[in-house]
Amino acid sequence: MKMWQRQLGILLFFKIAYMLLVTGVVLLFPAEKDSAMGPVEHIHWTPKGHPTFESYFTTWDAGHYLYLSEHGYHAGHEQCAFYPLWPLLIRWFSIFIGGDDIISGMVLANAFSLAGFFIFLRLVSKRFGDRIAWSSVALLLTFPGSVFFQFIYSESLFFLLVMILCFGLEQNRFNVASAAAFLLPLTRAVGIFCVLPITVHLIGQLPADFWQRAGEWIPVTRWIQRCVNTEQPGARGSTTTTQAIGPNWWLLAAPIYGWSVYFVLMWTWTGNPFEGFEAQRFWGVQSIKKLLDVPKFAVAFVSPTCWHGYIGSTLDRLNFVMLLYCLPLIWRVRRSWFAWAIVLGVVPAMSGHFTSFTRFESVVFPVPVLLAAWFNKRPSPLRFLALGMLIVLHCVLLRRFLYFEWAG
């Protein structure tokens, strides 16, 4: 058996074992019929008005995505705040399995996350070796926010697209990278910010003679070179002329095109291209304007109100502290990964003042890699203690998700 087949087999075994565990829990410990009922039953549970077996897999945002897959977008609805690619894929795939959107969503979520885990493992293994790679995967899978990789949330699709984009950039397969970059803004709002790591990657590939010539005219370019040129292929001299990298700047247009398609779709469906932005008023948390309000963000950081909740979560803030600790390490290891950490971690934290941050941090892939490298230099008891704490927190959030308590 080839190495990649063994790796994929191990990840598949994890997926199967995880879902068997979840199934056993919901069958052995059913919820009370009147427990955790939301104000709109067909969103939070099922149209039957009480928990069924399927209900445990469709709580919170999963219910909204299923609503969109079945009914589409309509002006004035709160579901317009959710981005369209994920519910569209659920609907399209359900055609091949008898029209059951719940099964479609569960199959796609686990297939996408499995593929994302596999690409992540291969990328890290190639750069840091198998030991760090498997340790990184273990941290990624046990991180509390990774609960949502197993259910009908957009995290699985988003993580897979990020991994495909990273793979395409590192392997110089720019058609693959551009396809992923195009789809990211259709999956989640933060997807448009992938222009930042793409830019850092492309700048890092510029050859040394370009920086030398540019430095003669613009001194600041020498500082830029020190910032972006670390381990990128171009920095090692694999590219000898600026013309070799020039045509690849078109990659920056891919996410912009994807974002444009998002506005066209919303305009077609609701009559208003900005309906998704206006629907954020129903939720009152995420806003791009908050990125500029640093003082208010700082106040929110030091003002937790509960151990874990929709707002004021201490757990979310502690996970943000962990991200801040990793940022300098990520900067030293790989500049494009630092850009990804900012886009996938810092931007969601600031734009939502930590709401759902534990879930959002699950896709910040550089963090488990840096933590794995750090823990592998520490005594085994410390590594097992950290992994045990993550597993306990993961199980707590899993239980909260299944029984419609806030998990993220």
C-alpha positions in Angstrom: 0.0 0.0 0.0 1.3 3.4 -1.0 2.0 6.1 1.6 -0.8 8.4 0.5 -3.3 5.5 0.7 -2.3 4.7 4.3 -2.6 8.4 5.2 -6.0 8.6 3.6 -7.1 5.4 5.2 -6.2 6.6 8.7 -8.2 9.9 8.1 -11.1 7.9 6.8 -11.1 5.7 9.8 -11.2 8.7 12.0 -14.2 10.0 10.2 -16.1 6.8 10.4 -15.3 6.3 14.1 -16.3 9.9 14.8 -19.8 9.6 13.2 -20.4 6.2 14.8 -19.7 7.8 18.2 -22.0 10.7 17.4 -24.8 8.3 16.3 -24.4 6.2 19.4 -24.6 9.3 21.7 -27.8 10.6 20.1 -29.5 7.2 20.1 -28.5 6.4 23.7 -29.2 9.9 25.1 -32.1 11.5 23.2 -33.1 15.0 23.9 -36.4 15.8 25.6 -39.1 16.6 23.1 -39.5 20.2 24.4 -35.8 20.9 24.9 -33.8 23.6 23.2 -36.7 24.5 20.9 -36.0 27.7 19.0 -38.6 30.3 17.9 -38.6 28.9 14.3 -38.8 25.1 14.6 -38.1 24.3 10.9 -34.9 26.3 11.2 -33.6 24.9 14.4 -35.0 21.4 14.5 -37.4 20.0 11.9 -40.8 21.0 10.5 -42.3 18.4 12.8 -41.8 20.8 15.7 -39.9 18.4 18.0 -36.5 16.7 17.9 -36.1 13.8 15.5 -32.9 11.8 14.8 -32.0 14.2 12.0 -32.5 17.2 14.3 -29.2 16.5 16.1 -27.3 17.1 12.9 -29.0 20.2 11.8 -28.8 22.6 14.8 -27.9 26.3 14.6 -26.4 27.4 11.3 -26.8 24.0 9.7 -30.6 24.6 9.8 -30.2 27.9 8.0 -28.0 26.4 5.2 -30.7 23.6 4.8 -33.4 26.3 4.6 -31.4 28.0 1.8 -30.8 24.7 0.0 -34.5 24.0 0.0 -36.1 27.4 -0.4 -33.4 29.7 -1.8 -32.8 33.4 -1.1 -35.6 35.9 -0.6 -35.4 39.6 0.2 -35.8 40.5 3.8 -34.9 37.0 5.2 -32.2 36.6 7.8 -30.7 33.7 5.8 -29.5 36.1 3.1 -26.5 36.8 5.4 -25.1 33.3 4.6 -23.1 32.9 1.4 -24.5 30.8 -1.4 -21.9 28.2 -2.6 -22.4 25.8 0.3 -26.3 25.6 0.2 -26.1 25.4 -3.6 -23.8 22.4 -3.5 -26.1 20.7 -0.9 -29.0 21.2 -3.2 -27.3 20.0 -6.4 -25.8 16.9 -4.7 -29.1 15.9 -3.2 -30.5 15.4 -6.7 -28.3 12.2 -6.9 -29.4 10.8 -3.5 -33.2 11.1 -3.7 -33.5 14.8 -2.8 -32.6 14.5 0.9 -30.7 17.7 1.7 -29.7 16.5 5.2 -27.9 13.4 3.9 -26.5 15.5 1.1 -25.1 18.1 3.5 -23.6 15.5 5.9 -21.9 13.5 3.1 -20.5 16.6 1.5 -19.3 18.1 4.8 -17.4 15.0 5.7 -16.1 14.4 2.2 -14.8 17.9 1.9 -13.2 18.0 5.3 -11.6 14.6 4.7 -10.1 15.9 1.5 -9.0 19.1 3.3 -7.3 17.1 6.1 -5.5 14.9 3.5 -4.1 17.9 1.5 -3.2 19.6 4.8 -1.3 16.4 5.9 0.5 16.2 2.6 1.5 19.9 2.6 2.9 19.8 6.1 4.6 16.5 5.6 6.4 17.8 2.6 7.7 20.8 4.4 8.3 19.6 8.0 8.3 15.8 7.8 5.8 13.1 8.8 6.1 13.5 12.6 5.2 17.2 12.6 2.5 16.5 10.0 0.7 13.9 12.0 1.0 15.9 15.2 -0.5 18.9 13.3 -3.4 16.8 12.1 -4.0 15.5 15.6 -4.2 19.0 17.0 -6.4 20.1 14.1 -8.8 17.2 14.6 -9.0 17.6 18.4 -9.3 21.4 18.4 -12.7 22.3 19.9 -13.8 24.3 16.8 -13.2 21.3 14.5 -16.5 19.9 15.7 -18.0 21.8 12.7 -16.0 19.9 10.2 -18.3 17.0 10.7 -21.7 18.8 10.3 -23.6 20.9 7.8 -21.5 24.0 8.2 -19.4 25.8 5.5 -16.1 25.2 7.4 -15.4 21.9 5.5 -15.8 23.5 2.1 -13.9 26.6 3.1 -11.0 24.7 4.6 -10.8 22.5 1.5 -10.7 25.5 -0.8 -8.0 27.1 1.3 -5.9 23.9 1.1 -6.4 23.6 -2.6 -5.3 27.3 -3.0 -2.2 26.7 -0.9 -1.4 23.5 -2.9 -1.9 25.2 -6.2 0.4 28.1 -5.2 3.2 25.9 -3.8 3.1 23.5 -6.7 2.8 26.3 -9.3 -0.5 24.9 -10.5 -2.0 28.3 -10.9 -5.2 27.1 -12.7 -6.0 25.0 -9.6 -5.2 28.0 -7.3 -7.3 30.4 -9.3 -10.3 28.1 -9.2 -10.1 27.9 -5.4 -9.5 31.6 -5.1 -12.6 32.3 -7.3 -14.8 30.1 -5.1 -13.6 31.3 -1.6 -15.6 34.6 -1.7 -18.7 32.6 -2.6 -18.3 30.4 0.5 -17.6 32.9 3.3 -17.2 36.7 3.5 -13.6 36.5 4.6 -12.8 34.6 1.4 -12.2 37.9 -0.5 -9.3 38.6 1.7 -7.4 35.7 0.2 -5.9 38.3 -2.1 -3.5 39.1 0.7 -1.7 35.7 1.0 -1.8 35.4 -2.8 0.0 38.8 -3.1 2.5 37.8 -0.5 3.2 34.5 -2.3 3.7 36.2 -5.7 5.9 39.0 -4.3 8.0 36.3 -2.6 8.6 34.6 -5.9 10.1 37.7 -7.5 13.8 37.0 -8.3 16.7 38.6 -6.6 17.7 40.8 -9.5 14.3 42.5 -9.4 14.8 43.5 -5.8 18.3 44.7 -6.6 17.1 46.9 -9.5 14.0 48.2 -7.6 16.1 49.0 -4.5 18.2 51.4 -6.6 15.1 53.5 -7.2 12.9 52.8 -4.2 14.8 52.0 -1.0 11.7 50.7 0.8 11.7 47.7 -1.5 14.6 46.3 0.3 12.5 46.3 3.5 9.7 44.6 1.5 12.1 41.9 0.3 13.2 41.1 3.9 9.5 40.9 4.9 8.3 38.5 2.2 11.3 36.6 1.0 11.9 33.6 3.2 11.5 30.1 1.9 9.5 30.9 -1.2 10.8 29.1 -4.4 11.5 32.4 -6.1 13.6 33.6 -3.2 15.8 30.5 -3.6 16.6 31.5 -7.1 14.3 29.2 -9.0 12.9 32.2 -10.9 15.5 34.2 -12.8 13.5 37.0 -14.4 10.6 39.1 -13.5 8.9 38.1 -16.7 8.7 34.5 -15.5 6.4 35.4 -12.6 4.7 38.4 -14.3 1.8 36.5 -16.0 0.8 34.9 -12.6 -0.4 38.3 -11.2 -3.7 37.5 -12.9 -4.4 35.2 -9.9 -5.4 38.3 -7.9 -8.3 38.8 -10.2 -9.8 35.4 -9.3 -11.2 36.2 -5.9 -12.5 39.6 -7.2 -14.4 37.8 -10.0 -15.8 35.4 -7.4 -17.0 38.3 -5.2 -18.5 39.9 -8.3 -20.5 36.7 -9.0 -21.7 36.8 -5.5 -23.2 40.2 -5.9 -24.8 39.2 -9.3 -26.4 36.2 -7.7 -27.8 38.2 -4.8 -29.2 40.7 -7.3 -30.8 38.0 -9.4 -32.3 36.2 -6.4 -33.4 39.2 -4.2 -33.3 42.3 -6.4 -30.6 43.8 -4.2 -26.9 42.9 -4.7 -26.2 44.0 -1.1 -29.0 42.0 0.4 -26.4 39.8 2.2 -24.8 42.8 3.9 -28.2 44.2 4.9 -29.2 40.9 6.4 -26.4 41.2 8.9 -28.7 43.5 10.9 -30.6 40.4 12.0 -27.5 39.1 13.7 -25.9 42.2 15.0 -22.3 40.8 15.3 -20.3 40.7 12.1 -19.5 43.9 10.3 -16.5 45.0 8.2 -16.7 48.4 9.9 -15.5 46.8 13.1 -12.1 46.2 11.6 -11.4 49.9 12.0 -12.7 50.3 15.5 -9.6 49.0 17.3 -10.5 50.6 20.7 -13.9 48.9 20.9 -12.2 45.6 19.9 -9.7 46.0 22.7 -12.6 46.6 25.2 -14.4 43.5 23.9 -11.3 41.5 24.4 -11.0 42.3 28.1 -14.8 42.0 28.7 -15.8 38.4 28.8 -19.2 37.6 30.2 -19.4 33.8 30.2 -17.2 30.8 29.7 -18.7 30.2 26.3 -21.6 31.8 24.6 -22.8 33.7 21.5 -21.1 36.9 22.7 -18.7 37.4 25.6 -17.1 33.9 25.4 -13.9 33.4 27.5 -13.1 30.4 25.4 -13.1 32.4 22.3 -10.8 35.0 23.8 -8.4 32.4 25.1 -8.2 30.8 21.6 -7.4 34.3 20.3 -4.6 34.6 22.7 -3.2 31.3 21.4 -3.4 32.7 17.9 -1.5 35.9 19.0 1.2 33.7 20.6 1.6 31.8 17.3 1.8 34.8 15.0 5.5 35.7 15.6 6.4 32.0 15.1 4.4 31.8 11.9 6.1 35.0 10.7 9.5 33.5 11.1 8.6 30.2 9.4 6.6 31.3 6.4 5.4 34.8 5.4 2.5 33.6 3.3 1.2 31.5 6.2 1.4 34.6 8.4 -0.9 36.4 5.9 -3.3 33.4 6.0 -3.3 33.6 9.9 -4.2 37.3 9.7 -7.0 36.7 7.1 -8.4 33.5 8.7 -8.0 34.4 12.3 -7.5 38.1 13.1 -10.0 39.5 10.6 -12.9 37.3 11.8 -12.0 38.1 15.4 -12.1 41.8 14.8 -15.1 42.0 12.5 -17.2 40.0 14.9 -15.7 40.9 18.3 -14.9 37.2 18.9 -18.3 35.8 18.1 -17.9 32.2 16.9 -14.1 32.7 17.0 -13.4 29.1 18.2 -15.2 27.9 15.1 -13.5 30.3 12.8 -10.1 29.5 14.2 -10.5 25.8 13.2 -9.5 26.7 9.6 -6.4 28.8 10.7 -4.1 25.9 9.5 -0.7 27.5 10.4 -1.6 27.4 14.1 -1.7 23.5 14.6 1.5 23.3 12.6 3.4 25.7 14.8 1.9 24.2 18.0 2.9 20.7 16.8 6.5 21.9 16.3 6.5 23.5 19.7 5.1 20.5 21.6 7.3 18.0 19.8 10.3 19.7 21.6 8.6 19.3 25.0 8.3 16.3 27.3 5.8 13.7 26.3 3.6 14.2 29.4 3.0 17.9 28.5 2.1 16.9 24.9 -0.4 14.3 26.1 -1.9 16.7 28.7 -2.4 19.4 26.0 -4.0 16.8 23.7 -6.2 15.5 26.5 -7.5 19.0 27.3 -8.3 19.6 23.6 -10.2 16.3 23.4 -12.3 17.2 26.6 -13.1 20.6 25.2 -14.0 19.1 21.8 -16.4 16.6 23.5 -18.0 19.4 25.5 -18.6 21.5 22.4 -19.8 18.5 20.5 -22.4 17.7 23.2 -23.5 21.4 23.2 -23.9 21.4 19.4 -26.0 18.2 19.4 -28.4 19.4 22.0 -28.7 22.9 20.7 -26.6 24.7 23.2 -24.2 27.3 21.9 -21.1 25.7 20.5 -19.8 28.3 18.1 
